[in-house]
Amino acid sequence: MPPSPENSAGSDAGSAASPREDAPFPPGNTPPAPADGVRLTRLPFGGAVLVDARSLRLVECAEHEADALDRLLATGRPDESDVHVQRLARQLLRAGLLVAVTEPK
């Protein structure tokens, strides 16, 4: 299930500062990465979970969402025609589970 205000504790999806649902992926060429303290774990049955160690928030991803997240993290930018990956990335960025990387670690 994708993160949403209903299943992502602490999400600020309704705030005015949040990107619009139809807004493009984060500005510039800043690739996304898991936020500090967030771990992505693939599950043996095919999905994945994102766990935020700071808040103990857990977000489950179905197989297709886990695959989309893998593509996003591998390429750094979603394909412009892949609206599912763009939507997933915006949701995870709003929830604070992904961050836009401006400097290499």
Backbone atoms as SQL, in Angstrom:
CREATE TABLE atoms (id INTEGER PRIMARY KEY, chain TEXT, resi INTEGER, resn TEXT, atom TEXT, x REAL, y REAL, z REAL);
INSERT INTO atoms VALUES
  (1, 'A', 1, 'MET', 'N', 0.847, -1.165, 0.000),
  (2, 'A', 1, 'MET', 'CA', 0.000, 0.000, 0.000),
  (3, 'A', 1, 'MET', 'C', 0.891, 1.226, 0.000),
  (4, 'A', 2, 'PRO', 'N', 0.667, 2.179, -0.896),
  (5, 'A', 2, 'PRO', 'CA', 1.520, 3.357, -0.936),
  (6, 'A', 2, 'PRO', 'C', 1.279, 4.228, 0.278),
  (7, 'A', 3, 'PRO', 'N', 2.274, 4.973, 0.695),
  (8, 'A', 3, 'PRO', 'CA', 2.090, 5.868, 1.815),
  (9, 'A', 3, 'PRO', 'C', 1.032, 6.905, 1.485),
  (10, 'A', 4, 'SER', 'N', 0.203, 7.213, 2.441),
  (11, 'A', 4, 'SER', 'CA', -0.829, 8.222, 2.275),
  (12, 'A', 4, 'SER', 'C', -1.071, 8.858, 3.624),
  (13, 'A', 5, 'PRO', 'N', -1.844, 9.934, 3.681),
  (14, 'A', 5, 'PRO', 'CA', -2.105, 10.539, 4.980),
  (15, 'A', 5, 'PRO', 'C', -2.737, 9.535, 5.951),
  (16, 'A', 6, 'GLU', 'N', -3.477, 8.565, 5.432),
  (17, 'A', 6, 'GLU', 'CA', -4.137, 7.608, 6.299),
  (18, 'A', 6, 'GLU', 'C', -3.175, 6.576, 6.853),
  (19, 'A', 7, 'ASN', 'N', -2.131, 6.182, 6.089),
  (20, 'A', 7, 'ASN', 'CA', -1.253, 5.121, 6.570),
  (21, 'A', 7, 'ASN', 'C', 0.186, 5.572, 6.761),
  (22, 'A', 8, 'SER', 'N', 0.460, 6.866, 6.710),
  (23, 'A', 8, 'SER', 'CA', 1.803, 7.387, 6.986),
  (24, 'A', 8, 'SER', 'C', 1.710, 8.384, 8.118),
  (25, 'A', 9, 'ALA', 'N', 2.002, 7.920, 9.311),
  (26, 'A', 9, 'ALA', 'CA', 1.946, 8.798, 10.469),
  (27, 'A', 9, 'ALA', 'C', 2.893, 9.962, 10.269),
  (28, 'A', 10, 'GLY', 'N', 2.423, 11.145, 10.587),
  (29, 'A', 10, 'GLY', 'CA', 3.274, 12.318, 10.499),
  (30, 'A', 10, 'GLY', 'C', 3.344, 12.919, 9.107),
  (31, 'A', 11, 'SER', 'N', 2.614, 12.395, 8.154),
  (32, 'A', 11, 'SER', 'CA', 2.647, 12.950, 6.800),
  (33, 'A', 11, 'SER', 'C', 2.050, 14.336, 6.809),
  (34, 'A', 12, 'ASP', 'N', 2.631, 15.234, 6.043),
  (35, 'A', 12, 'ASP', 'CA', 2.096, 16.583, 5.952),
  (36, 'A', 12, 'ASP', 'C', 1.480, 16.797, 4.581),
  (37, 'A', 13, 'ALA', 'N', 0.827, 15.773, 4.047),
  (38, 'A', 13, 'ALA', 'CA', 0.291, 15.827, 2.690),
  (39, 'A', 13, 'ALA', 'C', -0.697, 16.956, 2.496),
  (40, 'A', 14, 'GLY', 'N', -1.318, 17.422, 3.551),
  (41, 'A', 14, 'GLY', 'CA', -2.316, 18.464, 3.389),
  (42, 'A', 14, 'GLY', 'C', -1.768, 19.865, 3.544),
  (43, 'A', 15, 'SER', 'N', -0.497, 20.023, 3.837),
  (44, 'A', 15, 'SER', 'CA', 0.028, 21.356, 4.075),
  (45, 'A', 15, 'SER', 'C', 0.211, 22.117, 2.769),
  (46, 'A', 16, 'ALA', 'N', 0.184, 23.425, 2.861),
  (47, 'A', 16, 'ALA', 'CA', 0.314, 24.258, 1.672),
  (48, 'A', 16, 'ALA', 'C', 1.707, 24.166, 1.077),
  (49, 'A', 17, 'ALA', 'N', 2.709, 23.808, 1.879),
  (50, 'A', 17, 'ALA', 'CA', 4.075, 23.736, 1.377),
  (51, 'A', 17, 'ALA', 'C', 4.353, 22.445, 0.621),
  (52, 'A', 18, 'SER', 'N', 3.437, 21.493, 0.683),
  (53, 'A', 18, 'SER', 'CA', 3.643, 20.221, 0.002),
  (54, 'A', 18, 'SER', 'C', 3.494, 20.393, -1.499),
  (55, 'A', 19, 'PRO', 'N', 4.246, 19.592, -2.278),
  (56, 'A', 19, 'PRO', 'CA', 4.085, 19.669, -3.725),
  (57, 'A', 19, 'PRO', 'C', 2.689, 19.214, -4.130),
  (58, 'A', 20, 'ARG', 'N', 2.158, 19.826, -5.176),
  (59, 'A', 20, 'ARG', 'CA', 0.860, 19.392, -5.687),
  (60, 'A', 20, 'ARG', 'C', 0.997, 17.999, -6.254),
  (61, 'A', 21, 'GLU', 'N', -0.108, 17.247, -6.267),
  (62, 'A', 21, 'GLU', 'CA', -0.086, 15.876, -6.771),
  (63, 'A', 21, 'GLU', 'C', 0.369, 15.837, -8.224),
  (64, 'A', 22, 'ASP', 'N', 0.049, 16.857, -9.014),
  (65, 'A', 22, 'ASP', 'CA', 0.440, 16.859, -10.423),
  (66, 'A', 22, 'ASP', 'C', 1.746, 17.623, -10.653),
  (67, 'A', 23, 'ALA', 'N', 2.378, 18.081, -9.575),
  (68, 'A', 23, 'ALA', 'CA', 3.637, 18.817, -9.710),
  (69, 'A', 23, 'ALA', 'C', 4.725, 17.873, -10.204),
  (70, 'A', 24, 'PRO', 'N', 5.703, 18.398, -10.926),
  (71, 'A', 24, 'PRO', 'CA', 6.800, 17.539, -11.375),
  (72, 'A', 24, 'PRO', 'C', 7.609, 17.037, -10.191),
  (73, 'A', 25, 'PHE', 'N', 8.445, 16.066, -10.469),
  (74, 'A', 25, 'PHE', 'CA', 9.329, 15.518, -9.453),
  (75, 'A', 25, 'PHE', 'C', 10.176, 16.653, -8.891),
  (76, 'A', 26, 'PRO', 'N', 10.771, 16.514, -7.718),
  (77, 'A', 26, 'PRO', 'CA', 11.509, 17.620, -7.086),
  (78, 'A', 26, 'PRO', 'C', 12.375, 18.408, -8.059),
  (79, 'A', 27, 'PRO', 'N', 12.472, 19.699, -7.828),
  (80, 'A', 27, 'PRO', 'CA', 13.160, 20.586, -8.763),
  (81, 'A', 27, 'PRO', 'C', 14.628, 20.245, -8.940),
  (82, 'A', 28, 'GLY', 'N', 15.145, 20.650, -10.079),
  (83, 'A', 28, 'GLY', 'CA', 16.553, 20.433, -10.369),
  (84, 'A', 28, 'GLY', 'C', 16.858, 18.974, -10.640),
  (85, 'A', 29, 'ASN', 'N', 18.110, 18.648, -10.577),
  (86, 'A', 29, 'ASN', 'CA', 18.540, 17.270, -10.815),
  (87, 'A', 29, 'ASN', 'C', 18.944, 16.615, -9.506),
  (88, 'A', 30, 'THR', 'N', 18.130, 16.790, -8.479),
  (89, 'A', 30, 'THR', 'CA', 18.441, 16.220, -7.175),
  (90, 'A', 30, 'THR', 'C', 17.812, 14.839, -7.070),
  (91, 'A', 31, 'PRO', 'N', 18.624, 13.784, -7.056),
  (92, 'A', 31, 'PRO', 'CA', 18.071, 12.439, -6.955),
  (93, 'A', 31, 'PRO', 'C', 17.580, 12.158, -5.540),
  (94, 'A', 32, 'PRO', 'N', 16.597, 11.287, -5.403),
  (95, 'A', 32, 'PRO', 'CA', 16.111, 10.929, -4.071),
  (96, 'A', 32, 'PRO', 'C', 16.968, 9.833, -3.445),
  (97, 'A', 33, 'ALA', 'N', 16.945, 9.790, -2.134),
  (98, 'A', 33, 'ALA', 'CA', 17.620, 8.743, -1.371),
  (99, 'A', 33, 'ALA', 'C', 16.849, 8.571, -0.072),
  (100, 'A', 34, 'PRO', 'N', 16.967, 7.416, 0.565),
  (101, 'A', 34, 'PRO', 'CA', 16.310, 7.260, 1.872),
  (102, 'A', 34, 'PRO', 'C', 16.830, 8.314, 2.845),
  (103, 'A', 35, 'ALA', 'N', 15.943, 8.859, 3.651),
  (104, 'A', 35, 'ALA', 'CA', 16.327, 9.854, 4.653),
  (105, 'A', 35, 'ALA', 'C', 17.209, 9.194, 5.706),
  (106, 'A', 36, 'ASP', 'N', 17.940, 10.017, 6.466),
  (107, 'A', 36, 'ASP', 'CA', 18.753, 9.484, 7.559),
  (108, 'A', 36, 'ASP', 'C', 17.858, 8.690, 8.497),
  (109, 'A', 37, 'GLY', 'N', 18.291, 7.502, 8.839),
  (110, 'A', 37, 'GLY', 'CA', 17.533, 6.653, 9.751),
  (111, 'A', 37, 'GLY', 'C', 16.463, 5.814, 9.082),
  (112, 'A', 38, 'VAL', 'N', 16.309, 5.933, 7.761),
  (113, 'A', 38, 'VAL', 'CA', 15.298, 5.152, 7.041),
  (114, 'A', 38, 'VAL', 'C', 15.982, 4.004, 6.331),
  (115, 'A', 39, 'ARG', 'N', 15.428, 2.823, 6.505),
  (116, 'A', 39, 'ARG', 'CA', 15.991, 1.626, 5.881),
  (117, 'A', 39, 'ARG', 'C', 14.945, 0.978, 4.989),
  (118, 'A', 40, 'LEU', 'N', 15.356, 0.627, 3.782),
  (119, 'A', 40, 'LEU', 'CA', 14.506, -0.087, 2.828),
  (120, 'A', 40, 'LEU', 'C', 14.917, -1.556, 2.858),
  (121, 'A', 41, 'THR', 'N', 13.951, -2.428, 3.107),
  (122, 'A', 41, 'THR', 'CA', 14.219, -3.861, 3.165),
  (123, 'A', 41, 'THR', 'C', 13.257, -4.596, 2.249),
  (124, 'A', 42, 'ARG', 'N', 13.812, -5.347, 1.299),
  (125, 'A', 42, 'ARG', 'CA', 12.985, -6.195, 0.437),
  (126, 'A', 42, 'ARG', 'C', 12.543, -7.402, 1.250),
  (127, 'A', 43, 'LEU', 'N', 11.313, -7.837, 1.037),
  (128, 'A', 43, 'LEU', 'CA', 10.756, -8.981, 1.750),
  (129, 'A', 43, 'LEU', 'C', 10.806, -10.221, 0.871),
  (130, 'A', 44, 'PRO', 'N', 10.941, -11.385, 1.472),
  (131, 'A', 44, 'PRO', 'CA', 11.084, -12.610, 0.679),
  (132, 'A', 44, 'PRO', 'C', 9.860, -12.936, -0.184),
  (133, 'A', 45, 'PHE', 'N', 8.680, -12.462, 0.200),
  (134, 'A', 45, 'PHE', 'CA', 7.493, -12.743, -0.595),
  (135, 'A', 45, 'PHE', 'C', 7.295, -11.752, -1.730),
  (136, 'A', 46, 'GLY', 'N', 8.170, -10.754, -1.825),
  (137, 'A', 46, 'GLY', 'CA', 8.135, -9.873, -2.977),
  (138, 'A', 46, 'GLY', 'C', 7.882, -8.414, -2.722),
  (139, 'A', 47, 'GLY', 'N', 7.434, -8.008, -1.574),
  (140, 'A', 47, 'GLY', 'CA', 7.222, -6.598, -1.304),
  (141, 'A', 47, 'GLY', 'C', 8.451, -5.987, -0.653),
  (142, 'A', 48, 'ALA', 'N', 8.240, -4.905, 0.042),
  (143, 'A', 48, 'ALA', 'CA', 9.328, -4.244, 0.763),
  (144, 'A', 48, 'ALA', 'C', 8.724, -3.453, 1.913),
  (145, 'A', 49, 'VAL', 'N', 9.574, -3.067, 2.843),
  (146, 'A', 49, 'VAL', 'CA', 9.156, -2.168, 3.911),
  (147, 'A', 49, 'VAL', 'C', 10.182, -1.056, 4.034),
  (148, 'A', 50, 'LEU', 'N', 9.696, 0.109, 4.355),
  (149, 'A', 50, 'LEU', 'CA', 10.537, 1.244, 4.719),
  (150, 'A', 50, 'LEU', 'C', 10.332, 1.447, 6.213),
  (151, 'A', 51, 'VAL', 'N', 11.416, 1.471, 6.971),
  (152, 'A', 51, 'VAL', 'CA', 11.335, 1.658, 8.420),
  (153, 'A', 51, 'VAL', 'C', 12.130, 2.898, 8.784),
  (154, 'A', 52, 'ASP', 'N', 11.484, 3.809, 9.491),
  (155, 'A', 52, 'ASP', 'CA', 12.135, 5.008, 9.986),
  (156, 'A', 52, 'ASP', 'C', 12.528, 4.745, 11.438),
  (157, 'A', 53, 'ALA', 'N', 13.817, 4.583, 11.700),
  (158, 'A', 53, 'ALA', 'CA', 14.300, 4.246, 13.039),
  (159, 'A', 53, 'ALA', 'C', 14.048, 5.367, 14.041),
  (160, 'A', 54, 'ARG', 'N', 13.923, 6.596, 13.552),
  (161, 'A', 54, 'ARG', 'CA', 13.710, 7.720, 14.473),
  (162, 'A', 54, 'ARG', 'C', 12.317, 7.691, 15.074),
  (163, 'A', 55, 'SER', 'N', 11.309, 7.355, 14.265),
  (164, 'A', 55, 'SER', 'CA', 9.920, 7.386, 14.742),
  (165, 'A', 55, 'SER', 'C', 9.312, 5.988, 14.853),
  (166, 'A', 56, 'LEU', 'N', 10.047, 4.973, 14.382),
  (167, 'A', 56, 'LEU', 'CA', 9.560, 3.591, 14.306),
  (168, 'A', 56, 'LEU', 'C', 8.365, 3.453, 13.368),
  (169, 'A', 57, 'ARG', 'N', 8.226, 4.403, 12.459),
  (170, 'A', 57, 'ARG', 'CA', 7.170, 4.327, 11.445),
  (171, 'A', 57, 'ARG', 'C', 7.554, 3.268, 10.430),
  (172, 'A', 58, 'LEU', 'N', 6.591, 2.480, 10.023),
  (173, 'A', 58, 'LEU', 'CA', 6.810, 1.420, 9.051),
  (174, 'A', 58, 'LEU', 'C', 5.818, 1.597, 7.907),
  (175, 'A', 59, 'VAL', 'N', 6.314, 1.551, 6.679),
  (176, 'A', 59, 'VAL', 'CA', 5.461, 1.647, 5.496),
  (177, 'A', 59, 'VAL', 'C', 5.700, 0.408, 4.659),
  (178, 'A', 60, 'GLU', 'N', 4.612, -0.326, 4.391),
  (179, 'A', 60, 'GLU', 'CA', 4.712, -1.521, 3.560),
  (180, 'A', 60, 'GLU', 'C', 4.507, -1.148, 2.105),
  (181, 'A', 61, 'CYS', 'N', 5.238, -1.819, 1.232),
  (182, 'A', 61, 'CYS', 'CA', 5.112, -1.619, -0.211),
  (183, 'A', 61, 'CYS', 'C', 4.773, -2.956, -0.854),
  (184, 'A', 62, 'ALA', 'N', 3.805, -2.934, -1.741),
  (185, 'A', 62, 'ALA', 'CA', 3.481, -4.124, -2.518),
  (186, 'A', 62, 'ALA', 'C', 4.605, -4.363, -3.535),
  (187, 'A', 63, 'GLU', 'N', 4.567, -5.491, -4.208),
  (188, 'A', 63, 'GLU', 'CA', 5.609, -5.863, -5.161),
  (189, 'A', 63, 'GLU', 'C', 5.839, -4.772, -6.213),
  (190, 'A', 64, 'HIS', 'N', 4.764, -4.281, -6.838),
  (191, 'A', 64, 'HIS', 'CA', 4.939, -3.278, -7.901),
  (192, 'A', 64, 'HIS', 'C', 5.484, -1.966, -7.346),
  (193, 'A', 65, 'GLU', 'N', 5.141, -1.611, -6.110),
  (194, 'A', 65, 'GLU', 'CA', 5.680, -0.399, -5.495),
  (195, 'A', 65, 'GLU', 'C', 7.161, -0.577, -5.149),
  (196, 'A', 66, 'ALA', 'N', 7.517, -1.760, -4.664),
  (197, 'A', 66, 'ALA', 'CA', 8.924, -2.040, -4.351),
  (198, 'A', 66, 'ALA', 'C', 9.768, -1.998, -5.618),
  (199, 'A', 67, 'ASP', 'N', 9.238, -2.547, -6.707),
  (200, 'A', 67, 'ASP', 'CA', 9.950, -2.498, -7.984),
  (201, 'A', 67, 'ASP', 'C', 10.109, -1.049, -8.458),
  (202, 'A', 68, 'ALA', 'N', 9.047, -0.249, -8.308),
  (203, 'A', 68, 'ALA', 'CA', 9.106, 1.160, -8.705),
  (204, 'A', 68, 'ALA', 'C', 10.127, 1.910, -7.858),
  (205, 'A', 69, 'LEU', 'N', 10.168, 1.617, -6.558),
  (206, 'A', 69, 'LEU', 'CA', 11.132, 2.265, -5.676),
  (207, 'A', 69, 'LEU', 'C', 12.559, 1.867, -6.036),
  (208, 'A', 70, 'ASP', 'N', 12.765, 0.598, -6.370),
  (209, 'A', 70, 'ASP', 'CA', 14.091, 0.148, -6.820),
  (210, 'A', 70, 'ASP', 'C', 14.522, 0.906, -8.074),
  (211, 'A', 71, 'ARG', 'N', 13.612, 1.054, -9.043),
  (212, 'A', 71, 'ARG', 'CA', 13.926, 1.791, -10.275),
  (213, 'A', 71, 'ARG', 'C', 14.277, 3.236, -9.956),
  (214, 'A', 72, 'LEU', 'N', 13.503, 3.843, -9.082),
  (215, 'A', 72, 'LEU', 'CA', 13.732, 5.239, -8.718),
  (216, 'A', 72, 'LEU', 'C', 15.098, 5.432, -8.063),
  (217, 'A', 73, 'LEU', 'N', 15.429, 4.580, -7.107),
  (218, 'A', 73, 'LEU', 'CA', 16.701, 4.727, -6.404),
  (219, 'A', 73, 'LEU', 'C', 17.887, 4.362, -7.295),
  (220, 'A', 74, 'ALA', 'N', 17.677, 3.457, -8.254),
  (221, 'A', 74, 'ALA', 'CA', 18.769, 3.063, -9.156),
  (222, 'A', 74, 'ALA', 'C', 19.059, 4.143, -10.196),
  (223, 'A', 75, 'THR', 'N', 18.019, 4.804, -10.691),
  (224, 'A', 75, 'THR', 'CA', 18.205, 5.790, -11.757),
  (225, 'A', 75, 'THR', 'C', 18.317, 7.212, -11.245),
  (226, 'A', 76, 'GLY', 'N', 17.787, 7.483, -10.078),
  (227, 'A', 76, 'GLY', 'CA', 17.844, 8.826, -9.515),
  (228, 'A', 76, 'GLY', 'C', 16.727, 9.742, -9.958),
  (229, 'A', 77, 'ARG', 'N', 16.091, 9.445, -11.058),
  (230, 'A', 77, 'ARG', 'CA', 14.981, 10.256, -11.565),
  (231, 'A', 77, 'ARG', 'C', 13.958, 9.326, -12.199),
  (232, 'A', 78, 'PRO', 'N', 12.669, 9.568, -11.973),
  (233, 'A', 78, 'PRO', 'CA', 11.667, 8.748, -12.651),
  (234, 'A', 78, 'PRO', 'C', 11.536, 9.159, -14.112),
  (235, 'A', 79, 'ASP', 'N', 11.234, 8.199, -14.945),
  (236, 'A', 79, 'ASP', 'CA', 10.944, 8.489, -16.346),
  (237, 'A', 79, 'ASP', 'C', 9.720, 9.406, -16.369),
  (238, 'A', 80, 'GLU', 'N', 9.741, 10.415, -17.237),
  (239, 'A', 80, 'GLU', 'CA', 8.627, 11.362, -17.294),
  (240, 'A', 80, 'GLU', 'C', 7.301, 10.692, -17.609),
  (241, 'A', 81, 'SER', 'N', 7.334, 9.559, -18.287),
  (242, 'A', 81, 'SER', 'CA', 6.087, 8.874, -18.628),
  (243, 'A', 81, 'SER', 'C', 5.638, 7.917, -17.527),
  (244, 'A', 82, 'ASP', 'N', 6.469, 7.703, -16.519),
  (245, 'A', 82, 'ASP', 'CA', 6.146, 6.755, -15.453),
  (246, 'A', 82, 'ASP', 'C', 5.486, 7.498, -14.297),
  (247, 'A', 83, 'VAL', 'N', 4.196, 7.773, -14.440),
  (248, 'A', 83, 'VAL', 'CA', 3.483, 8.557, -13.432),
  (249, 'A', 83, 'VAL', 'C', 3.376, 7.821, -12.106),
  (250, 'A', 84, 'HIS', 'N', 3.355, 6.487, -12.140),
  (251, 'A', 84, 'HIS', 'CA', 3.276, 5.725, -10.893),
  (252, 'A', 84, 'HIS', 'C', 4.517, 5.971, -10.036),
  (253, 'A', 85, 'VAL', 'N', 5.691, 5.923, -10.643),
  (254, 'A', 85, 'VAL', 'CA', 6.937, 6.151, -9.900),
  (255, 'A', 85, 'VAL', 'C', 6.993, 7.594, -9.417),
  (256, 'A', 86, 'GLN', 'N', 6.570, 8.536, -10.233),
  (257, 'A', 86, 'GLN', 'CA', 6.563, 9.943, -9.817),
  (258, 'A', 86, 'GLN', 'C', 5.644, 10.145, -8.618),
  (259, 'A', 87, 'ARG', 'N', 4.456, 9.552, -8.664),
  (260, 'A', 87, 'ARG', 'CA', 3.503, 9.681, -7.560),
  (261, 'A', 87, 'ARG', 'C', 4.067, 9.055, -6.282),
  (262, 'A', 88, 'LEU', 'N', 4.639, 7.847, -6.396),
  (263, 'A', 88, 'LEU', 'CA', 5.229, 7.174, -5.241),
  (264, 'A', 88, 'LEU', 'C', 6.352, 8.020, -4.643),
  (265, 'A', 89, 'ALA', 'N', 7.208, 8.567, -5.491),
  (266, 'A', 89, 'ALA', 'CA', 8.319, 9.399, -5.014),
  (267, 'A', 89, 'ALA', 'C', 7.810, 10.631, -4.286),
  (268, 'A', 90, 'ARG', 'N', 6.804, 11.311, -4.844),
  (269, 'A', 90, 'ARG', 'CA', 6.251, 12.503, -4.179),
  (270, 'A', 90, 'ARG', 'C', 5.678, 12.146, -2.815),
  (271, 'A', 91, 'GLN', 'N', 4.965, 11.018, -2.727),
  (272, 'A', 91, 'GLN', 'CA', 4.385, 10.601, -1.453),
  (273, 'A', 91, 'GLN', 'C', 5.476, 10.320, -0.417),
  (274, 'A', 92, 'LEU', 'N', 6.519, 9.617, -0.828),
  (275, 'A', 92, 'LEU', 'CA', 7.597, 9.282, 0.103),
  (276, 'A', 92, 'LEU', 'C', 8.408, 10.515, 0.493),
  (277, 'A', 93, 'LEU', 'N', 8.579, 11.462, -0.418),
  (278, 'A', 93, 'LEU', 'CA', 9.263, 12.719, -0.097),
  (279, 'A', 93, 'LEU', 'C', 8.435, 13.532, 0.899),
  (280, 'A', 94, 'ARG', 'N', 7.128, 13.629, 0.665),
  (281, 'A', 94, 'ARG', 'CA', 6.251, 14.367, 1.584),
  (282, 'A', 94, 'ARG', 'C', 6.247, 13.737, 2.967),
  (283, 'A', 95, 'ALA', 'N', 6.292, 12.405, 3.019),
  (284, 'A', 95, 'ALA', 'CA', 6.264, 11.693, 4.301),
  (285, 'A', 95, 'ALA', 'C', 7.612, 11.762, 5.022),
  (286, 'A', 96, 'GLY', 'N', 8.653, 12.256, 4.342),
  (287, 'A', 96, 'GLY', 'CA', 9.964, 12.367, 4.960),
  (288, 'A', 96, 'GLY', 'C', 10.778, 11.082, 4.935),
  (289, 'A', 97, 'LEU', 'N', 10.318, 10.086, 4.179),
  (290, 'A', 97, 'LEU', 'CA', 11.049, 8.829, 4.084),
  (291, 'A', 97, 'LEU', 'C', 12.129, 8.879, 3.009),
  (292, 'A', 98, 'LEU', 'N', 11.940, 9.721, 2.015),
  (293, 'A', 98, 'LEU', 'CA', 12.973, 9.989, 1.006),
  (294, 'A', 98, 'LEU', 'C', 13.336, 11.461, 1.118),
  (295, 'A', 99, 'VAL', 'N', 14.556, 11.776, 0.761),
  (296, 'A', 99, 'VAL', 'CA', 15.002, 13.170, 0.714),
  (297, 'A', 99, 'VAL', 'C', 15.692, 13.395, -0.629),
  (298, 'A', 100, 'ALA', 'N', 15.695, 14.646, -1.069),
  (299, 'A', 100, 'ALA', 'CA', 16.408, 15.005, -2.282),
  (300, 'A', 100, 'ALA', 'C', 17.869, 15.203, -1.917),
  (301, 'A', 101, 'VAL', 'N', 18.750, 14.478, -2.596),
  (302, 'A', 101, 'VAL', 'CA', 20.183, 14.534, -2.288),
  (303, 'A', 101, 'VAL', 'C', 20.801, 15.677, -3.083),
  (304, 'A', 102, 'THR', 'N', 21.357, 16.634, -2.362),
  (305, 'A', 102, 'THR', 'CA', 21.992, 17.771, -3.038),
  (306, 'A', 102, 'THR', 'C', 23.508, 17.632, -3.052),
  (307, 'A', 103, 'GLU', 'N', 24.050, 16.821, -2.147),
  (308, 'A', 103, 'GLU', 'CA', 25.500, 16.609, -2.095),
  (309, 'A', 103, 'GLU', 'C', 25.766, 15.112, -1.931),
  (310, 'A', 104, 'PRO', 'N', 26.772, 14.593, -2.616),
  (311, 'A', 104, 'PRO', 'CA', 27.099, 13.185, -2.409),
  (312, 'A', 104, 'PRO', 'C', 27.605, 12.948, -1.004),
  (313, 'A', 105, 'LYS', 'N', 27.330, 11.753, -0.489),
  (314, 'A', 105, 'LYS', 'CA', 27.793, 11.408, 0.870),
  (315, 'A', 105, 'LYS', 'C', 29.225, 10.966, 0.850);
